[in-house]
Amino acid sequence: MKSLLPILIVLALASAYGFWYQRSRGVVKAKERAGVITPQMIGAPLGSRASLVQFSSAFCTPCRATRALLENVVEDLDDVVHIDIDAEDHLELVRQLNILSTPTTLILDSKGNEVGRAVGAPKREQVLNALAAIR
């Protein structure tokens, strides 16, 4: 019985970490960021209402799914744009914006203020809710 206790503790800790990790990926969180992200920083014009700025990498499977989802969302919205940035080619910007993993999607208002951030692949409803909150 004494030899099973360490194994049970390790399994419990690993399971708790796994549940936390799964629940925290892809969730759009409100963000208040000091400073404005300009079109010059990201290399593309901002949308008239909002912009979805996705940081991705070449061999990232969730990045491809996120790209398809975001392109589909902005297809019907004239005032929202999707900008895909290769994180490997823009390392200084990645450091400056504290992008720690891909895919990461920044939700910007029309002035370039970051109002939300999704680390991992977000759900369609979460993206639409975040965009609906931007007037």
Phi, psi and omega in degrees: 000321181295329181284340179277337183300312178299323179295317179295321179295315179297317178298319180295316179294318179295320179294317179298316178297316179299317178295316178299314183299314181296321182285336183269345181278134174083002181274129178279120180246139176296141185222133173249112183244134175285132180099161183244141175269119185264160176301328179293325180294318185261352175076023179203153179289149177279156176287158182290336175245316185203162177223139175252107183257111183257128172259124183222174176227163190298320187256024183263110180294315177299334178295320180294319178294320178295318178301314180297318180297311183293322177297322178293321180296314184282348179304321183266357183246113182287336186260011179233136177239153175248127179238121180257125182241129176283113184298326182291331180272349183230055185297324180296317178295321178300315179294316183298322182266003178059049175274116186258341179206163177244145356281144169233130180244124175262135177253116184248146172277184185294340180268354180094010176280134178283117181252350178196160181211134176240121176260121187097186182278114180282164175270151182304316182298322180294318179295315180296321178295319179295320178291325179294332181285344180268122181262000000 
